[in-house]
C-alpha cells in the first residue's frame, strides 16, 4: 500500500498530456468491497478506504474539498 498511491497518481497525471485537464485532484479506485481515494497532500500521498456498501462515492465527494484545503 505504500507505493500504490504514488504509482497510481503518477500514472493518472500522465493520462492528461501536457496538463490540458489541469492538476490532478485525486484518484478513486473502486474494488469489489472497498473504494479507495488517493490524493497528493504536500510532500506525500493520502489514501482513504471506505467500505463500498457505505456509499463511498458520496462520502468522498464530501471529503475532497476538505482534502484540497490540505494541499495549499
C-alpha positions in Angstrom: 0.0 0.0 0.0 3.0 2.3 0.5 3.8 2.5 -3.2 0.3 2.2 -4.6 -0.8 5.8 -4.2 2.5 7.1 -5.6 2.3 4.8 -8.6 -1.4 5.3 -9.4 -1.4 9.1 -9.0 1.7 9.3 -11.2 0.1 7.2 -13.8 -3.1 9.3 -13.7 -1.2 12.5 -14.1 0.4 11.2 -17.3 -3.0 10.4 -18.8 -3.5 14.1 -19.4 -0.9 15.0 -22.0 0.6 18.5 -21.5 -1.6 19.1 -18.4 -4.6 20.1 -20.5 -7.0 18.7 -17.9 -5.3 20.6 -15.1 -3.6 19.4 -12.0 -4.5 16.0 -10.5 -7.1 16.4 -7.7 -7.5 12.8 -6.7 -7.9 9.3 -7.9 -10.7 7.0 -6.8 -10.4 3.2 -7.3 -13.4 1.1 -6.7 -12.9 -2.6 -5.9 -15.4 -5.3 -5.2 -15.7 -4.5 -1.5 -13.9 -1.1 -0.9 -13.3 2.2 -2.6 -10.0 4.0 -2.1 -9.4 7.7 -2.6 -5.8 8.7 -3.3 -4.6 12.3 -3.3 -1.4 14.2 -3.2 -1.0 16.1 0.1 2.0 18.4 0.5 5.1 16.2 0.2 3.3 12.8 0.3 0.1 11.0 -0.5 -3.1 10.3 1.4 -5.1 7.1 0.9 -8.6 6.7 2.4 -10.5 3.5 2.2 -14.3 3.3 2.6 -16.5 0.2 2.5 -18.4 0.2 -0.7 -21.7 -0.6 1.0 -21.4 2.7 2.9 -22.0 4.7 -0.3 -18.3 5.5 -0.6 -18.6 7.9 -3.6 -20.9 10.2 -1.6 -18.5 10.2 1.3 -15.6 11.0 -1.0 -17.5 13.9 -2.6 -17.9 15.4 0.9 -14.2 14.8 1.8 -12.5 16.0 -1.4 -13.0 19.8 -0.7 -11.5 19.3 2.8 -8.6 17.3 1.4 -7.9 20.0 -1.2 -7.5 22.6 1.7 -4.6 20.4 3.0 -2.7 20.8 -0.3 -2.4 24.6 0.0 
